[in-house]
Amino acid sequence: MIFAFDNIAVELKRKFRHFSMAMFMGTLLTGCLGTRYLLPNEKLLYRQRIKAPQTINTEPLQELYEKKVNRKLLGLPINTLVWMHHEGLVRFENPKSPFGKQHFVNRKQKLEKTFDRKIAAVDDPRKRSSLQFRRQRKIDRLNLKIENGNLWMQWGEPAAVFDTASVNLTIEKLNTYLFNKGYFRARSSATFTEFKRRVAVTYNIAPGPAYVYDTLIYAIADSTVHQFVIKSLGKSYLKKGDAYDQDKLAKERERLDLLLRDNGYYEFSRQYIDFDIDTTYARPHKIAAQIKIAGPARGGRHRQFVVDSVSLTPDAGLQTGTPGKRITRQYHNITFNYFNDYYSERILSQRVFIAKDSLYSRSKTFATQQQLANLDMFKFVNINYDTAGGKFTANIFSSPLDRYSWSNEGGLSLTQGFPGPYYSLGFKKRNIFRGLETFELSGRFGFEGVASFAQDQNIYRSTEANVNATITFPQFILPLKKNSSFRLGKYNPRTRLLAGYTYSNRPEYTRAITTLSNTYNWDDKRTTLYSFTLTNLNIIQSTVQSQFDSLLISLQETQGNNLRNSFRPSFVSSMIFSIIWNPNNYGSNETSAFFLRTQVESGGTLFNFYNPQPISERGLELYRFVRASLDVRRTQTISKNSVVAARLNGGVAYAYSDNRTLPYEKFFFAGGSNSVRAWRPRRLGIGSYPVQLSANPEADGLFDYRFERPGDILLEGSLEFRTKLFGFVNGAWFIDAGNVWSFRELSPATPGSTVAPWVGSTKFKPDQFFREFGVGTGLGLRFDFTFLVLRFDAGIKVYDPSRAEGDRFVLDKLRFIRPFGAGKEPVIYNIGIGYPF
């Protein structure tokens, strides 16, 4: 009987849990589904999809829906935004609510009276103007709430009520889009599926045959223009055999317009270009296209303009000197006009690509304007052409910026750990040597929360301070010929000399770095940035706490870890070459984008042939190493509110000096808010090196993640789905994987461990490394304040390569409640500034 009673009790508990879960889900579905807020005769537009042949890309078609379905929480059938809008609407319609429309109207009336009284009592025009500006700004904010509702209404969204009018408009848009893509016989229809006041709409696409170009005819009255067009057909967007595409016609019009404007046709415009499409062609589903370029309205040929002269006024709008008494001087076929000889004519002429006796070119005009603006010397640069008197003169006007400027900034910063406050101050002097150079002096002081080098759970305050002095020359400081300097001007060449001092104070050590560097920078069409540091000299002085030094010695003796050498007084010299490629504005979520950064560094190269005695006599450690890294990022825009971002990051560094180690700053680390987020900063790795249980596992149950784990090889990747939740709050789901390895095997023994070590490997092995990736996943929130993105991520381990084989899958050990019990895996919380990548 007792046995039977126990079975009954267990069964009742099981059914009670199922009933409770069913009640909970039922409450969510009935309480948060949009159907709860519908009027009696309304139905909810629950789902929309497009059914089309595989030859049709349906992704752009989904943007044509006249009415969008309500966004769901994490893909679940829960419309939290509809609930949010409804709750806001209830308060908005309540005349007594502080979030109601009447409350905002009353505030607006009171605000107007208050400001009108203040404005009437002020005689000073400046103060009156300031009060009027403040009055209008606050009234605009209240008008926004009166018209669009309170904050909850603006963050939420009303229920998507199904109506056939929106469906019909969507069908019209689909047919128009397909027609513009060459499907002239496309027909679309819609079918509906209803379930408990919810409607799912399926749009059925019958595109019909695609019409393709069979004949391309160029009807160009001007024979010279005709020659230019025919020679450029290899770059045409219209190809025989391609399907008709309205977007490509627009691109071809733009291409022809730029082609002719770059070849002297200053007065040409795209209105002269037209396309005739003949669909009555004898062959089925074939079309003939005629590309027409008309002649000028007054007949004759289009005129090609040749630049007669170039004039540059670098101090336009300057109110010094005697009006009309500017100095005029010729240099490199450019007429310079100025009150005072402030700027180098040689440098300015290198950034002017409009040449005397050359054909007008719109591209060279824009390039000139852009390169002059890149000098950071002028408020604006305007270029116009004067055709008076039968001449064609290029006039360049620029207004100078203030020669001296100050800047200061305060906020939150983060590298690895927790955000901390910082303050920076900067001073800039332009044209310091009359050669358009820029001198900058900047200082920065701040605090951050960082993880202890040798303790897993403790977070300490890290103090960071630096001061830098730089001089930037708008040219390469190299023995180049004059013609070479002019040819390089289009690449925005810069030489940057830097002297700096950086101080770091962490619980385990203090570190001071004195730096001298000489860097050459240039770019190509503002999409590719190049940087070559010819000399980068660093003198590093570290003061290590005695306990930390003892730990480093122990790691060296028991594990063969040479990290201690990185904290000796050091002299680090290197040459660095880096490339950044950003072809489509990575960082903007409006379009898909790609980003690539790679860097190659050679340390101590000159010391392979020469060992300077002064450095050795001062007891400074010398480093010889090579280092390379690659960072590739990609964002794919799924919809207006959703983006998928991916990153692959890797690097390799090899030390060949006598000390067999790298400078501390040159090691690779894995783990942290911008790496594998399920591990604390710098705690992942090395390879499958074991994380032994601590000395008293019954007390804390933690595996030993106390020590930073520097590696010679890094390989990590991340995939993140980002979506807008409401207002300025975005959500993310991510999965990270990565690790660091060394070139040699370290001892698996851990000092002070009471647990027998298992076999682990720190060395990178081609046949094994893919089984040693640490894998983590998690969820995050991004608070996008436009000027700042504050990020909060919660990461959990999925696969830990540092555990024993057979025990590496740890997702099932996750605990949110009392996560630090024996054998349990904690949730790792990360706070960051900006997106992780």
HELIX and SHEET records of a PDB file:
HELIX    1   1 ILE A    2  CYS A   32  1                                  31    
HELIX    2   2 GLY A   34  TYR A   37  5                                   4    
HELIX    3   3 PRO A   60  LEU A   64  5                                   5    
HELIX    4   4 LEU A   73  GLY A   75  5                                   3    
HELIX    5   5 THR A   80  PHE A   92  1                                  13    
HELIX    6   6 LYS A  101  ALA A  120  1                                  20    
HELIX    7   7 PRO A  125  ASN A  148  1                                  24    
HELIX    8   8 LEU A  151  TRP A  155  1                                   5    
HELIX    9   9 THR A  164  ASN A  180  1                                  17    
HELIX   10  10 SER A  223  LYS A  231  1                                   9    
HELIX   11  11 LEU A  233  LYS A  235  5                                   3    
HELIX   12  12 GLN A  246  ARG A  261  1                                  16    
HELIX   13  13 ARG A  270  TYR A  272  5                                   3    
HELIX   14  14 GLU A  345  GLN A  350  1                                   6    
HELIX   15  15 ARG A  362  ALA A  373  1                                  12    
HELIX   16  16 ALA A  388  GLY A  390  5                                   3    
HELIX   17  17 LYS A  482  LEU A  488  1                                   7    
HELIX   18  18 GLY A  489  TYR A  491  5                                   3    
HELIX   19  19 SER A  546  GLN A  559  1                                  14    
HELIX   20  20 ASN A  562  PHE A  567  5                                   6    
HELIX   21  21 LEU A  606  ASN A  608  5                                   3    
HELIX   22  22 GLN A  613  GLU A  617  1                                   5    
HELIX   23  23 TYR A  664  LYS A  666  5                                   3    
HELIX   24  24 PRO A  697  ASP A  700  1                                   4    
HELIX   25  25 PHE A  769  ARG A  771  5                                   3    
HELIX   26  26 LEU A  811  LYS A  813  5                                   3    
SHEET    1   A 3 LEU A  44  LYS A  51  0                                        
SHEET    2   A 3 ARG A 198  ALA A 206  1                                        
SHEET    3   A 3 ARG A 187  PHE A 195 -1                                        
SHEET    1   B 3 VAL A 212  ILE A 220  0                                        
SHEET    2   B 3 LYS A 286  ILE A 293  1                                        
SHEET    3   B 3 ILE A 273  ASP A 278 -1                                        
SHEET    1   C 5 ILE A 327  TYR A 331  0                                        
SHEET    2   C 5 ILE A 334  TYR A 338 -1                                        
SHEET    3   C 5 SER A 309  THR A 313  1                                        
SHEET    4   C 5 THR A 393  PRO A 400  1                                        
SHEET    5   C 5 PHE A 378  ASP A 386 -1                                        
SHEET    1   D16 TYR A 404  SER A 413  0                                        
SHEET    2   D16 GLY A 420  ARG A 430 -1                                        
SHEET    3   D16 THR A 438  ALA A 451 -1                                        
SHEET    4   D16 ILE A 459  PHE A 473 -1                                        
SHEET    5   D16 ARG A 494  ASN A 505 -1                                        
SHEET    6   D16 TYR A 509  ASP A 524 -1                                        
SHEET    7   D16 THR A 528  VAL A 544 -1                                        
SHEET    8   D16 SER A 570  TRP A 581 -1                                        
SHEET    9   D16 ALA A 593  GLY A 603 -1                                        
SHEET   10   D16 PHE A 625  SER A 639 -1                                        
SHEET   11   D16 SER A 642  ALA A 655 -1                                        
SHEET   12   D16 ILE A 713  PHE A 726 -1                                        
SHEET   13   D16 VAL A 729  TRP A 741 -1                                        
SHEET   14   D16 GLY A 774  ASP A 784 -1                                        
SHEET   15   D16 VAL A 789  TYR A 799 -1                                        
SHEET   16   D16 ILE A 828  ILE A 833 -1                                        
SHEET    1   E 9 TYR A 404  SER A 413  0                                        
SHEET    2   E 9 GLY A 420  ARG A 430 -1                                        
SHEET    3   E 9 THR A 438  ALA A 451 -1                                        
SHEET    4   E 9 ILE A 459  PHE A 473 -1                                        
SHEET    5   E 9 ARG A 494  ASN A 505 -1                                        
SHEET    6   E 9 TYR A 509  ASP A 524 -1                                        
SHEET    7   E 9 THR A 528  VAL A 544 -1                                        
SHEET    8   E 9 SER A 570  TRP A 581 -1                                        
SHEET    9   E 9 GLU A 621  LEU A 622  1                                        
END                                                                             
